[in-house]
């Protein structure tokens, strides 16, 4: 008897200052298998430790789907009961929380289906760009699943409580135009222009000062729920790190000399 092959894989590419994290399981609309979930933290750790990588683009393989959520074909094993579900959840938490807390800018590149946990993963990214063929849905209510509090918060951060309730309670599908109107995505781009747009969009981000981007991302995350709950010492330390950096000196000089700055991330 041959061993069962794991479904799907995670691919990574480095092109210039952009790291690409690709969910590759097109036969199942890039559904996230257990093996894929376990691979993501390793890829993120590699991107974080590489100073040449300034921004990470998260996408799905092919042109039919971003991520269609968890691989439901594995649910008999991974969600057979509450105990098993908690164990499986612990493994995926490292992936989702790791992406959300990743210090460098992240961009979700969304084509086709973006369902369930795929919506959470997209909302875990800092920026979301969708092709005009994208479809969004969180079908938890049709599967009898409780959507995690962290996921719910990320979606609520993006669209607000009223829209989050509509998404979760109706479990219906939204096209890219509706997703844009409610704030679920930042940009919608025609399919024919999509790849070039995202490459240019991420490339422009990669040209910015790394320490400044990391500091401002951390500070936004801290103040999102109000200054009363923010770690203001951490915020102050991030601001000071930028003020003491060589990049800040380079930015000032480039501005005065009317030239493009060359940031080094230090």
TIMARMI-937003 format. One record per atom (N, C-alpha, C, O): x, y, z. Coordinates in steps of 0.02 Angstrom, whole numbers, padded with zeros to 5 digits, always signed. Example, Ala and Ser with C-alpha at 12.3 -4.5 7.8 and 13.67 -1.06 7.14 Angstrom:
<lokes>
+00660-00284+00390/+00615-00225+00390/+00660-00165+00390/+00712-00166+00423/+00642-00112+00354/+00684-00053+00357/+00645+00002+00394/+00670+00057+00402/
</lokes>
This chain:
<lokes>
+00043-00060+00000/+00000+00000+00000/+00044+00062+00000/+00089+00068+00042/+00032+00108-00046/+00072+00169-00050/+00050+00219+00002/-00008+00221+00022/+00098+00260+00024/+00082+00311+00074/+00040+00367+00041/+00049+00384-00017/-00005+00394+00081/-00047+00448+00056/-00005+00511+00050/+00028+00532+00098/-00005+00542-00008/+00034+00602-00019/-00001+00662+00011/-00062+00668+00006/+00038+00708+00043/+00007+00767+00071/-00024+00811+00017/+00004+00818-00037/-00081+00840+00032/-00115+00883-00016/-00085+00953-00015/-00080+00985+00037/-00064+00976-00073/-00040+01045-00079/+00029+01056-00050/+00058+01013-00017/+00054+01116-00062/+00119+01136-00036/+00122+01212-00034/+00079+01246-00062/+00172+01237+00000/+00186+01309+00001/+00248+01322-00041/+00299+01290-00031/+00243+01367-00088/+00301+01387-00128/+00323+01457-00107/+00282+01498-00087/+00387+01470-00112/+00413+01536-00099/+00460+01558-00154/+00499+01518-00181/+00456+01622-00171/+00499+01652-00220/+00526+01718-00193/+00493+01751-00153/+00586+01736-00215/+00614+01801-00198/+00632+01836-00262/+00675+01814-00300/+00598+01891-00275/+00609+01930-00336/+00622+02002-00315/+00577+02038-00294/+00685+02023-00322/+00703+02089-00298/+00692+02093-00223/+00714+02050-00185/+00659+02146-00202/+00644+02154-00131/+00579+02123-00110/+00555+02135-00054/+00548+02083-00153/+00481+02055-00139/+00486+01980-00127/+00514+01943-00168/+00459+01958-00071/+00452+01887-00058/+00382+01864-00075/+00333+01897-00056/+00376+01809-00111/+00311+01782-00131/+00298+01718-00092/+00337+01671-00096/+00243+01717-00056/+00219+01658-00020/+00157+01633-00056/+00106+01667-00058/+00161+01572-00085/+00109+01548-00130/+00078+01484-00103/+00112+01435-00092/+00012+01486-00093/-00026+01426-00073/-00041+01387-00137/-00080+01409-00179/-00011+01328-00142/-00013+01290-00205/-00052+01225-00194/-00022+01173-00178/-00117+01228-00205/-00160+01169-00201/-00220+01181-00248/-00277+01177-00227/-00205+01194-00312/-00258+01215-00359/-00313+01164-00369/-00369+01182-00385/-00297+01100-00361/-00348+01048-00369/-00405+01055-00319/-00460+01032-00330/-00390+01088-00262/-00440+01101-00210/-00448+01175-00198/-00460+01197-00141/-00441+01214-00251/-00449+01287-00247/-00403+01317-00194/-00423+01364-00159/-00343+01290-00189/-00292+01314-00142/-00316+01311-00069/-00297+01353-00028/-00357+01261-00054/-00376+01249+00016/-00313+01233+00056/-00266+01203+00031/-00314+01254+00119/-00256+01246+00162/-00256+01178+00197/-00298+01166+00241/-00210+01135+00179/-00203+01071+00213/-00160+01079+00275/-00129+01131+00285/-00160+01028+00317/-00119+01030+00378/-00045+01040+00361/-00010+01079+00394/-00022+01006+00309/+00049+01012+00291/+00066+01082+00267/+00119+01108+00282/+00021+01112+00229/+00033+01180+00206/+00036+01229+00265/+00079+01272+00268/-00010+01220+00311/-00012+01264+00371/+00053+01261+00409/+00078+01312+00433/+00082+01202+00414/+00145+01194+00451/+00205+01224+00415/+00255+01240+00447/+00201+01231+00349/+00258+01257+00311/+00263+01333+00313/+00318+01361+00307/+00207+01367+00323/+00206+01440+00318/+00253+01474+00368/+00290+01518+00348/+00252+01456+00433/+00298+01490+00480/+00371+01487+00460/+00409+01534+00471/+00392+01431+00429/+00461+01425+00407/+00477+01474+00352/+00530+01505+00351/+00430+01482+00305/+00441+01529+00250/+00443+01601+00277/+00486+01640+00258/+00398+01617+00322/+00397+01685+00351/+00461+01699+00389/+00488+01754+00385/+00487+01650+00425/+00549+01660+00463/+00607+01674+00415/+00650+01715+00430/+00607+01641+00358/+00659+01652+00308/+00653+01723+00280/+00704+01757+00272/+00592+01744+00263/+00583+01811+00236/+00601+01865+00289/+00631+01916+00272/+00584+01852+00351/+00599+01901+00403/+00674+01910+00414/+00698+01965+00426/+00711+01855+00409/+00783+01858+00422/+00823+01884+00363/+00883+01899+00369/+00792+01889+00305/+00827+01911+00244/+00818+01986+00236/+00763+02009+00220/+00871+02026+00246/+00863+02099+00242/+00846+02123+00172/+00823+02180+00163/+00859+02081+00121/+00842+02102+00052/+00767+02101+00040/+00744+02135-00006/+00730+02064+00080/+00657+02060+00071/+00624+02117+00110/+00630+02120+00171/+00590+02161+00075/+00559+02220+00106/+00484+02213+00114/+00454+02246+00157/+00452+02171+00072/+00379+02162+00073/+00364+02091+00051/+00400+02062+00012/+00309+02063+00077/+00289+01995+00060/+00220+01996+00028/+00174+02026+00054/+00214+01962-00029/+00151+01955-00065/+00125+01884-00055/+00161+01836-00069/+00064+01878-00030/+00033+01813-00018/-00018+01800-00073/-00061+01843-00086/-00014+01742-00106/-00060+01728-00161/-00076+01654-00164/-00047+01614-00126/-00121+01636-00209/-00137+01566-00223/-00113+01547-00292/-00110+01589-00336/-00096+01484-00301/-00072+01461-00366/-00129+01461-00417/-00187+01449-00401/-00111+01476-00479/-00161+01476-00533/-00203+01539-00533/-00189+01588-00498/-00256+01538-00573/-00298+01597-00581/-00370+01586-00559/-00414+01627-00574/-00383+01532-00523/-00452+01516-00503/-00467+01532-00431/-00525+01543-00412/-00414+01535-00389/-00428+01542-00318/-00369+01573-00281/-00311+01558-00295/-00384+01616-00233/-00335+01640-00185/-00326+01584-00134/-00278+01546-00139/-00370+01579-00086/-00372+01524-00038/-00445+01512-00022/-00481+01559-00005/-00467+01450-00028/-00538+01434-00017/-00552+01411+00054/-00604+01382+00068/-00505+01424+00100/-00515+01406+00169/-00477+01342+00187/-00432+01322+00151/-00497+01311+00243/-00466+01249+00263/-00488+01193+00217/-00541+01196+00186/-00446+01141+00213/-00462+01084+00170/-00515+01041+00205/-00500+01003+00251/-00578+01048+00183/-00634+01014+00215/-00627+00938+00210/-00655+00902+00251/-00590+00914+00160/-00582+00841+00154/-00543+00813+00214/-00545+00752+00225/-00509+00855+00251/-00472+00832+00310/-00512+00839+00375/-00487+00819+00428/-00572+00867+00372/-00610+00882+00433/-00626+00820+00474/-00629+00824+00536/-00635+00763+00442/-00650+00702+00480/-00593+00685+00528/-00604+00656+00581/-00532+00704+00508/-00474+00693+00550/-00459+00753+00595/-00446+00745+00655/-00462+00812+00566/-00439+00871+00603/-00492+00902+00648/-00475+00941+00693/-00556+00886+00636/-00610+00916+00675/-00661+00863+00697/-00721+00877+00702/-00636+00803+00709/-00681+00748+00727/-00718+00761+00792/-00775+00739+00799/-00687+00797+00838/-00719+00816+00901/-00683+00878+00927/-00635+00902+00897/-00706+00904+00984/-00680+00967+01010/-00606+00961+01026/-00567+01008+01012/-00585+00906+01056/-00515+00898+01074/-00469+00897+01013/-00418+00932+01012/-00487+00857+00964/-00447+00854+00903/-00447+00922+00867/-00396+00943+00840/-00504+00955+00868/-00509+01021+00836/-00463+01071+00869/-00432+01112+00835/-00458+01068+00937/-00414+01114+00972/-00341+01101+00954/-00301+01148+00947/-00323+01037+00948/-00254+01020+00930/-00238+01045+00859/-00183+01071+00847/-00284+01036+00813/-00274+01059+00745/-00271+01135+00743/-00232+01165+00706/-00314+01166+00784/-00316+01239+00787/-00250+01268+00812/-00228+01321+00788/-00218+01233+00859/-00154+01258+00885/-00101+01262+00831/-00060+01308+00830/-00102+01213+00784/-00054+01214+00729/-00067+01272+00682/-00020+01305+00660/-00130+01285+00666/-00145+01339+00619/-00137+01408+00651/-00126+01457+00616/-00142+01411+00717/-00134+01475+00751/-00065+01504+00738/-00057+01565+00728/-00014+01461+00738/+00054+01485+00725/+00059+01517+00656/+00095+01566+00647/+00023+01489+00607/+00024+01518+00540/-00012+01585+00538/+00016+01635+00515/-00074+01586+00561/-00114+01647+00557/-00083+01703+00598/-00075+01759+00574/-00067+01688+00661/-00039+01740+00704/+00030+01762+00680/+00049+01821+00686/+00068+01714+00652/+00134+01732+00626/+00129+01780+00568/+00170+01826+00562/+00080+01771+00525/+00071+01817+00469/+00047+01885+00494/+00072+01937+00472/-00001+01885+00540/-00028+01948+00567/+00027+01988+00601/+00029+02049+00595/+00072+01954+00638/+00124+01988+00676/+00188+01998+00636/+00236+02027+00661/+00190+01975+00574/+00251+01981+00533/+00271+02055+00529/+00229+02096+00511/+00333+02072+00543/+00351+02143+00550/+00355+02182+00485/+00348+02243+00485/+00365+02147+00429/+00370+02182+00365/+00301+02188+00333/+00256+02150+00350/+00292+02235+00286/+00227+02242+00253/+00207+02179+00215/+00248+02146+00185/+00142+02163+00217/+00116+02105+00182/+00057+02126+00138/+00017+02169+00156/+00054+02096+00080/+00001+02111+00031/-00033+02046+00010/+00000+02000-00012/-00099+02043+00018/-00137+01986-00007/-00156+02000-00080/-00188+02050-00096/-00135+01955-00124/-00149+01960-00196/-00206+01911-00211/-00194+01850-00214/-00266+01937-00222/-00326+01895-00221/-00358+01889-00291/-00380+01939-00320/-00358+01828-00317/-00395+01811-00377/-00443+01755-00361/-00427+01711-00321/-00501+01755-00392/-00548+01701-00384/-00574+01693-00313/-00587+01743-00279/-00580+01631-00291/-00612+01617-00227/-00568+01637-00168/-00509+01621-00165/-00599+01674-00122/-00568+01691-00058/-00620+01677-00005/-00662+01720+00011/-00619+01617+00022/-00673+01593+00066/-00646+01574+00135/-00587+01557+00143/-00690+01578+00185/-00675+01553+00252/-00611+01579+00281/-00601+01639+00289/-00566+01531+00297/-00501+01550+00323/-00460+01591+00275/-00413+01625+00295/-00477+01587+00210/-00443+01629+00161/-00457+01703+00173/-00413+01745+00163/-00519+01718+00193/-00536+01788+00210/-00496+01809+00272/-00470+01865+00274/-00491+01765+00321/-00452+01781+00381/-00379+01793+00364/-00348+01840+00389/-00352+01751+00320/-00282+01759+00301/-00271+01825+00264/-00222+01860+00275/-00319+01841+00219/-00314+01905+00183/-00317+01964+00232/-00280+02012+00225/-00362+01960+00281/-00369+02013+00329/-00311+02015+00378/-00299+02066+00411/-00274+01959+00384/-00213+01958+00423/-00157+01996+00390/-00108+02016+00422/-00163+02006+00324/-00113+02046+00287/-00128+02120+00296/-00184+02139+00313/-00078+02162+00285/-00086+02234+00293/-00128+02264+00237/-00168+02309+00249/-00118+02240+00177/-00151+02268+00118/-00181+02212+00077/-00155+02157+00074/-00237+02227+00044/-00272+02177+00004/-00288+02206-00065/-00324+02256-00070/-00263+02174-00117/-00277+02194-00186/-00313+02136-00220/-00290+02079-00218/-00370+02151-00250/-00411+02098-00281/-00417+02109-00356/-00423+02166-00379/-00416+02055-00393/-00436+02058-00464/-00512+02064-00466/-00547+02046-00418/-00538+02088-00522/-00610+02100-00525/-00650+02036-00532/-00712+02038-00536/-00616+01978-00534/-00652+01914-00535/-00654+01881-00466/-00676+01824-00459/-00631+01916-00414/-00628+01887-00347/-00697+01878-00317/-00742+01918-00329/-00705+01826-00278/-00767+01812-00241/-00749+01798-00168/-00702+01761-00153/-00787+01828-00122/-00773+01823-00051/-00833+01793-00014/-00890+01807-00030/-00818+01750+00036/-00871+01722+00077/-00841+01690+00139/-00786+01663+00137/-00878+01695+00195/-00861+01657+00255/-00921+01612+00269/-00969+01634+00301/-00919+01549+00245/-00977+01505+00250/-00982+01466+00316/-01011+01413+00318/-00953+01493+00369/-00952+01457+00433/-01023+01438+00455/-01033+01383+00481/-01071+01483+00446/-01139+01469+00468/-01172+01412+00429/-01219+01381+00453/-01147+01397+00369/-01173+01342+00329/-01138+01275+00346/-01160+01222+00324/-01084+01280+00385/-01047+01220+00403/-01051+01204+00477/-01024+01154+00500/-01086+01247+00514/-01091+01236+00586/-01028+01252+00624/-01014+01223+00677/-00988+01298+00597/-00923+01315+00626/-00926+01383+00660/-00957+01429+00635/-00895+01388+00718/-00887+01453+00751/-00823+01486+00725/-00769+01457+00729/-00829+01546+00699/-00771+01582+00673/-00730+01608+00731/-00758+01639+00777/-00666+01597+00730/-00623+01613+00788/-00627+01688+00806/-00637+01730+00762/-00620+01704+00870/-00621+01774+00891/-00567+01816+00857/-00580+01873+00838/-00506+01788+00849/-00454+01827+00816/-00471+01841+00744/-00462+01897+00720/-00498+01790+00709/-00518+01801+00639/-00573+01853+00635/-00572+01897+00592/-00621+01847+00680/-00678+01894+00680/-00653+01965+00692/-00678+02012+00661/-00604+01973+00735/-00576+02039+00748/-00543+02067+00686/-00552+02126+00669/-00504+02025+00651/-00469+02049+00591/-00519+02071+00538/-00509+02123+00506/-00571+02032+00528/-00622+02051+00478/-00658+02114+00501/-00671+02159+00461/-00674+02118+00566/-00708+02178+00593/-00664+02239+00586/-00689+02293+00571/-00598+02232+00597/-00552+02288+00587/-00557+02315+00516/-00551+02375+00505/-00566+02269+00469/-00568+02289+00398/-00634+02321+00378/-00634+02371+00342/-00690+02292+00400/-00755+02312+00372/-00802+02344+00423/-00854+02370+00404/-00785+02341+00488/-00829+02367+00540/-00878+02314+00565/-00891+02265+00530/-00906+02324+00625/-00951+02273+00655/-01013+02257+00614/-01032+02199+00608/-01045+02308+00585/-01107+02295+00548/-01095+02251+00487/-01132+02203+00476/-01044+02266+00448/-01028+02226+00390/-01003+02156+00409/-01017+02107+00376/-00964+02153+00465/-00940+02088+00487/-00998+02042+00505/-00997+01983+00488/-01049+02069+00538/-01107+02029+00554/-01143+02006+00491/-01165+01948+00486/-01149+02050+00442/-01183+02031+00380/-01146+01975+00344/-01177+01928+00319/-01079+01980+00342/-01038+01929+00310/-01047+01862+00345/-01056+01810+00313/-01046+01863+00412/-01048+01800+00451/-01118+01770+00455/-01126+01709+00453/-01168+01812+00462/-01236+01787+00472/-01269+01765+00408/-01308+01717+00408/-01255+01799+00352/-01285+01778+00289/-01246+01722+00255/-01274+01682+00218/-01180+01720+00268/-01136+01671+00235/-01139+01676+00159/-01123+01627+00124/-01159+01733+00133/-01166+01739+00061/-01100+01758+00028/-01050+01772+00061/-01101+01760-00038/-01042+01777-00077/-01044+01851-00097/-01097+01879-00111/-00986+01882-00097/-00978+01952-00116/-00930+01956-00174/-00878+01924-00174/-00948+01996-00224/-00900+02005-00279/-00849+02059-00259/-00855+02089-00205/-00800+02070-00302/-00746+02116-00286/-00771+02188-00275/-00745+02224-00232/-00821+02208-00314/-00847+02277-00307/-00879+02287-00238/-00868+02338-00206/-00918+02237-00216/-00949+02242-00149/-00895+02241-00095/-00899+02278-00046/-00845+02198-00103/-00790+02194-00054/-00754+02260-00048/-00734+02280+00006/-00744+02294-00104/-00711+02359-00103/-00754+02411-00067/-00729+02450-00027/-00819+02411-00081/-00863+02461-00051/-00865+02455+00025/-00871+02505+00061/-00861+02393+00051/-00863+02384+00123/-00795+02388+00156/-00789+02383+00217/-00742+02397+00116/-00675+02405+00144/-00637+02340+00153/-00584+02339+00184/-00664+02285+00127/-00630+02221+00134/-00566+02219+00093/-00518+02185+00112/-00564+02254+00037/-00503+02259-00003/-00487+02333-00016/-00531+02376-00014/-00423+02347-00029/-00401+02416-00040/-00404+02436-00114/-00414+02494-00130/-00394+02388-00158/-00394+02402-00230/-00428+02344-00266/-00424+02287-00245/-00463+02361-00321/-00489+02311-00368/-00462+02328-00436/-00466+02385-00459/-00433+02278-00469/-00397+02289-00532/-00423+02239-00584/-00433+02181-00568/-00432+02261-00647/-00452+02214-00700/-00402+02157-00706/-00342+02166-00697/-00428+02097-00721/-00386+02038-00724/-00326+02048-00771/-00270+02027-00756/-00338+02080-00827/-00284+02088-00877/-00226+02130-00851/-00170+02124-00875/-00239+02172-00801/-00187+02216-00774/-00163+02194-00705/-00119+02226-00676/-00191+02140-00680/-00183+02123-00609/-00111+02108-00589/-00085+02138-00542/-00079+02062-00624/-00010+02043-00605/+00037+02102-00608/+00077+02112-00562/+00033+02141-00661/+00077+02198-00668/+00064+02250-00613/+00110+02280-00586/+00000+02260-00597/-00017+02308-00545/+00013+02287-00478/+00044+02328-00444/+00003+02224-00459/+00028+02202-00394/+00104+02205-00391/+00133+02223-00340/+00137+02186-00446/+00211+02191-00448/+00233+02263-00437/+00280+02275-00399/+00201+02310-00471/+00219+02380-00464/+00202+02406-00393/+00241+02443-00363/+00144+02386-00368/+00120+02407-00302/+00169+02384-00248/+00190+02423-00205/+00187+02320-00250/+00234+02293-00201/+00304+02322-00211/+00340+02334-00163/+00323+02334-00274/+00388+02364-00288/+00395+02433-00259/+00447+02451-00233/+00341+02472-00263/+00343+02539-00234/+00351+02536-00158/+00387+02575-00128/+00315+02489-00127/+00322+02480-00054/+00393+02461-00036/+00421+02486+00012/+00423+02415-00075/+00490+02391-00061/+00542+02446-00064/+00596+02439-00035/+00527+02501-00098/+00575+02556-00103/+00574+02601-00041/+00619+02642-00033/+00525+02593+00002/+00520+02636+00061/+00568+02613+00116/+00596+02559+00112/+00577+02656+00166/+00624+02643+00219/+00600+02584+00262/+00547+02589+00293/+00638+02529+00266/+00615+02470+00303/+00599+02484+00376/+00547+02462+00401/+00642+02519+00412/+00630+02531+00483/+00568+02574+00493/+00530+02563+00541/+00558+02623+00449/+00499+02665+00454/+00435+02624+00444/+00387+02631+00481/+00436+02581+00393/+00376+02540+00380/+00362+02492+00438/+00305+02484+00458/+00414+02461+00465/+00404+02415+00520/+00378+02452+00582/+00334+02428+00617/+00406+02512+00595/+00384+02551+00652/+00311+02572+00644/+00272+02564+00691/+00293+02597+00587/+00226+02622+00577/+00174+02566+00577/+00118+02575+00601/+00193+02508+00550/+00148+02450+00553/+00137+02429+00626/+00080+02417+00646/+00190+02426+00665/+00184+02407+00735/+00141+02457+00774/+00101+02437+00817/+00150+02521+00760/+00113+02572+00796/+00039+02571+00778/-00003+02578+00822/+00024+02562+00714/-00047+02557+00694/-00079+02499+00730/-00135+02505+00756/-00045+02442+00733/-00073+02383+00767/-00084+02397+00841/-00132+02373+00871/-00040+02436+00872/-00046+02452+00943/-00104+02499+00957/-00141+02490+01006/-00114+02549+00914/-00164+02601+00929/-00233+02584+00900/-00280+02621+00910/-00238+02529+00863/-00301+02512+00829/-00360+02508+00877/-00416+02526+00858/-00349+02485+00937/-00404+02477+00985/-00405+02533+01037/-00434+02526+01091/-00372+02589+01021/-00373+02646+01067/-00307+02652+01104/-00275+02602+01119/-00287+02713+01118/-00223+02726+01151/-00220+02696+01221/-00166+02680+01245/-00278+02687+01252/-00279+02661+01320/-00252+02590+01325/-00225+02571+01377/-00258+02551+01272/-00234+02482+01274/-00168+02473+01236/-00142+02417+01232/-00140+02527+01209/-00079+02522+01170/-00018+02520+01214/-00018+02549+01269/+00034+02487+01192/+00099+02487+01225/+00136+02549+01200/+00171+02546+01150/+00128+02604+01236/+00157+02667+01214/+00233+02667+01218/+00266+02702+01180/+00261+02629+01265/+00334+02624+01269/+00362+02591+01206/+00412+02612+01179/+00328+02538+01183/+00348+02505+01121/+00343+02554+01062/+00389+02557+01021/+00289+02591+01059/+00280+02640+01005/+00336+02692+01006/+00364+02709+00953/+00352+02717+01066/+00404+02768+01072/+00472+02739+01050/+00512+02774+01018/+00485+02677+01068/+00548+02645+01049/+00554+02638+00973/+00608+02647+00945/+00498+02622+00941/+00498+02616+00868/+00512+02684+00835/+00550+02688+00787/+00480+02736+00861/+00492+02803+00834/+00565+02824+00843/+00595+02852+00798/+00593+02809+00903/+00662+02827+00917/+00710+02789+00871/+00761+02816+00849/+00695+02725+00858/+00738+02685+00815/+00742+02715+00745/+00795+02715+00714/+00686+02741+00721/+00686+02774+00655/+00727+02839+00658/+00766+02854+00612/+00718+02878+00711/+00752+02942+00717/+00828+02935+00720/+00865+02979+00698/+00851+02878+00747/+00923+02866+00753/+00952+02828+00693/+01012+02813+00693/+00912+02814+00643/+00935+02770+00589/+00971+02808+00534/+00962+02868+00524/+01013+02770+00498/+01046+02796+00439/+00995+02810+00384/+01004+02856+00343/+00941+02771+00382/+00890+02783+00332/+00858+02851+00339/+00840+02883+00289/+00849+02875+00402/+00820+02940+00412/+00866+02994+00384/+00843+03042+00353/+00932+02986+00395/+00979+03034+00366/+00977+03032+00290/+00978+03084+00257/+00973+02971+00262/+00969+02964+00189/+00905+02996+00162/+00907+03029+00110/+00850+02985+00197/+00787+03015+00175/+00790+03091+00173/+00766+03122+00125/+00820+03121+00225/+00826+03194+00227/+00870+03219+00170/+00853+03267+00135/+00927+03186+00161/+00974+03207+00109/+00943+03201+00039/+00949+03246-00003/+00909+03144+00028/+00879+03133-00038/+00826+03186-00052/+00819+03209-00109/+00787+03204-00001/+00735+03254-00010/+00766+03321-00029/+00743+03355-00075/+00818+03341+00007/+00850+03405-00007/+00886+03405-00075/+00890+03457-00108/+00911+03347-00094/+00948+03342-00157/+00903+03324-00216/+00926+03316-00273/+00838+03318-00202/+00788+03304-00254/+00805+03241-00294/+00805+03240-00355/+00820+03188-00256/+00836+03123-00287/+00799+03067-00251/+00770+03078-00198/+00800+03008-00281/+00766+02951-00251/+00810+02923-00195/+00870+02912-00205/+00782+02913-00135/+00822+02886-00080/+00840+02813-00090/+00804+02775-00122/+00897+02794-00062/+00920+02725-00064/+00925+02699+00008/+00975+02708+00042/+00872+02667+00031/+00868+02645+00100/+00901+02577+00109/+00898+02533+00065/+00934+02568+00166/+00970+02507+00181/+00941+02468+00240/+00964+02413+00254/+00891+02495+00273/+00861+02459+00328/+00903+02460+00392/+00902+02413+00431/+00940+02515+00401/+00979+02520+00463/+00987+02594+00483/+01018+02609+00534/
</lokes>
